[in-house]
Amino acid sequence: MIRKLLDKLVPRDYCCLEKQVIELNSFEELKKVFGWLHDPILDRPDIHDFDYVEDVNERRLRDAESLATVIRNVQPEVALEIGTADGMGTVLMSANAPSSSIYTVNISPDEILAGKGGRLTTVALEREKIGSAYRARELSNITQVYANTATWSPDIGTIDVAFIDGCHDTKFVYNDTRKVLRHMRPGGFVLWHDFNPLLSEKFPWIGSVCRGVDKLCRDGSICGRIFLIRDSWVGIYRVPFR
Ligand SMILES: C[S@@+](CC[C@H](N)C(=O)[O-])C[C@H]1O[C@@H](n2cnc3c(N)ncnc32)[C@H](O)[C@@H]1O
C-alpha cells in the first residue's frame, strides 16, 4: 500500500530522489527549516502567468518564492545563474540581494546555431534579448557572461548561491552541477529549475532534469535533502558544511 503510494508520488526510476526530496507546504516552512527571518521580495513581472494547465496553480509564484526566499536570506556575496533568457530571474535575484555580485551565463545564439548546445530549453534568443529585462532596469550588480556551459568553467570566486536553469538535458544538468559544486561555499545553496519528480512524466524537460539530479544523488555528488515547495518546479539543496 505504502509502496504504491510512493510510486505514485515519485516514479521508480528516481531511487535516490525518493529518499532525498522533502516537500514543503510554503516558503514559510522553508524559512523555518533554515531559521530564516525574511520574506521574499516577489519582483518578477510574470509570476502570475501560466503556460500549461499544470501551471495554473500559481506555479510561477511558487518558483519565485523558492528562489527569492533563498537569495533574500542568504544575501550571497556571489550568486550565479546558469541560463539568463530574458533576465527576469536575474531581476528577481537582484531585487532580493541588491549588494550581491550576480553572474548570469547564457550560451550565445551563434553557438546554438553551430550545433554546440544541447537539446532541451536551448532556444536561440537574439543576443540583445538575452538579459533585456535586467538591462531595462539598469541594475548595476549583474554581470552577463556569454558562454556555453559545456565548455565554460566558473571563474567568479566562491559561489554562495547557484541557480541552475540552462540546458535541461540530463547530461548538462549533471555536468553544470558538478562544475558549480567545485566552487561552492560550504553551506551555500544550489537550486535547479524545472525540478519536480511528480511532473517528470508530463514534461520531458522536467524528467530530464530529475534524472540529472538523481544521478548526482546516486554517485554521491550531492548528499542530503532536496527541498521542494509544493507546486513549485525548483529543487533547493544546501551544500554540506565540511
Ligand atoms: C529556461 S531559460 C532560463 C530562464 C531564466 N533563468 C529565468 O528564470 O527567467 C534557459 C536558458 O538557458 C540557455 N542555455 C541553454 N543551453 C545553454 C548552455 N549550454 N550554456 C548556457 N546557457 C544555455 C538558453 O539559451 C535559455 O536562455
The ligand as an ORCA input file, in Angstrom:
! r2SCAN-3c Opt
* xyz 0 1
  C      14.691     28.315    -19.154
  S      15.707     29.530    -19.794
  C      16.285     30.409    -18.370
  C      15.231     31.193    -17.655
  C      15.745     32.145    -16.606
  N      16.650     31.506    -15.665
  C      14.586     32.756    -15.847
  O      14.397     32.458    -14.650
  O      13.847     33.564    -16.445
  C      17.123     28.638    -20.280
  C      18.217     29.467    -20.892
  O      19.416     28.677    -20.877
  C      20.138     28.950    -22.035
  N      21.033     27.807    -22.330
  C      20.694     26.647    -22.940
  N      21.768     25.861    -23.089
  C      22.814     26.520    -22.518
  C      24.198     26.227    -22.385
  N      24.722     25.074    -22.841
  N      25.007     27.130    -21.765
  C      24.481     28.296    -21.302
  N      23.175     28.634    -21.439
  C      22.343     27.762    -22.034
  C      19.069     29.141    -23.102
  O      19.584     29.883    -24.211
  C      17.970     29.867    -22.333
  O      18.060     31.263    -22.483
*
